Amino acid sequence: MMYYTKKELRQTPSKIDGISSSVELKYRKEGAKFIVDTGCKLNLVYSTMATAVVYFHRFFMRHSLKEFPLY
């Protein structure tokens, strides 16, 4: 299991690139919802969708939303 410090959570790559916390949260929610909605349409099991959402969030702990837009 991967844990992040409070400092890491306050200083994500997106925030460093000037994206506000509220916008980053909005994009992360939209991305997670897209993964779940698509997974449901493909009849994937919940654990597969949940794993994809975890990897999605982990990816954006290392990369900025400016560098890799959601769509």
C-alpha positions as CSV (number, residue, x, y, z in Angstrom):
1,M,0.0,0.0,0.0
2,M,1.2,3.5,-0.9
3,Y,0.9,6.4,1.5
4,Y,1.6,10.0,0.9
5,T,2.7,12.6,3.4
6,K,0.6,15.8,4.0
7,K,3.3,17.7,2.3
8,E,3.0,15.5,-0.8
9,L,-0.7,15.9,-0.8
10,R,-0.4,19.7,-0.6
11,Q,2.2,19.9,-3.3
12,T,1.0,17.7,-6.1
13,P,2.6,18.3,-9.6
14,S,-0.7,19.9,-10.7
15,K,-0.7,22.4,-7.9
16,I,3.0,23.2,-8.6
17,D,1.9,23.9,-12.2
18,G,-0.7,26.4,-10.9
19,I,-3.8,24.3,-10.9
20,S,-5.9,25.2,-7.9
21,S,-6.9,22.5,-5.3
22,S,-10.6,22.8,-6.3
23,V,-9.9,22.4,-10.0
24,E,-7.6,19.4,-9.4
25,L,-10.3,17.8,-7.2
26,K,-12.9,18.4,-9.9
27,Y,-10.7,16.8,-12.6
28,R,-9.8,13.8,-10.4
29,K,-13.5,13.2,-9.6
30,E,-14.4,13.5,-13.3
31,G,-11.6,11.1,-14.2
32,A,-12.6,8.5,-11.6
33,K,-16.3,8.8,-12.7
34,F,-15.3,8.3,-16.3
35,I,-13.4,5.1,-15.4
36,V,-16.3,3.7,-13.4
37,D,-18.9,4.6,-16.0
38,T,-16.8,3.1,-18.8
39,G,-16.2,0.0,-16.7
40,C,-19.9,-0.5,-16.0
41,K,-20.6,-0.3,-19.8
42,L,-18.0,-2.9,-20.3
43,N,-19.4,-5.1,-17.5
44,L,-16.2,-5.1,-15.6
45,V,-16.1,-6.3,-12.0
46,Y,-15.9,-3.6,-9.3
47,S,-12.4,-4.6,-8.2
48,T,-11.1,-3.9,-11.7
49,M,-12.6,-0.4,-11.8
50,A,-11.4,0.3,-8.3
51,T,-7.8,-0.7,-9.3
52,A,-8.0,1.5,-12.3
53,V,-9.1,4.5,-10.2
54,V,-6.2,3.9,-7.8
55,Y,-3.7,3.9,-10.6
56,F,-5.3,7.0,-12.0
57,H,-4.8,8.9,-8.8
58,R,-1.3,7.5,-8.3
59,F,-0.4,8.6,-11.8
60,F,-1.4,12.2,-11.0
61,M,0.6,12.2,-7.8
62,R,3.6,12.0,-10.2
63,H,2.4,14.0,-13.2
64,S,0.6,17.2,-13.7
65,L,-2.9,17.6,-15.2
66,K,-1.3,20.3,-17.4
67,E,1.1,17.7,-18.8
68,F,-1.5,15.0,-19.3
69,P,-5.0,16.4,-19.7
70,L,-7.9,14.0,-18.8
71,Y,-9.4,13.9,-22.3
